[in-house]
Amino acid sequence: MRGLLAWLSGAAGGIAVYRWFTRERVAVPELGPDPRAGELRAKLEASKPLVEEQAQVAEEERETPVDQAPDPEERRRQVHERGRSAVDRMRRSGSD
């Protein structure tokens, strides 16, 4: 049975190789540059200033004005208070 299976596998492989070598080659036509490429490049160049402007506006919106910035000492105090309360919660949960 093994010999028959091996013989059939070899025959199928041989047929596949024969068909691969004798297949008709299809010529790929030469494609020139896409006529729409110039239009797309022009649109891209026209949109670059708009994208840069939008990025700059978004960055300015994220910035906090100096007169509205929180006091560093107040911010430090708040951070320390949150840290102390977290430590207290951990100590209470660890002693249960």
Residue pairs with C-beta under 8 A, 6 or more apart in sequence:
none
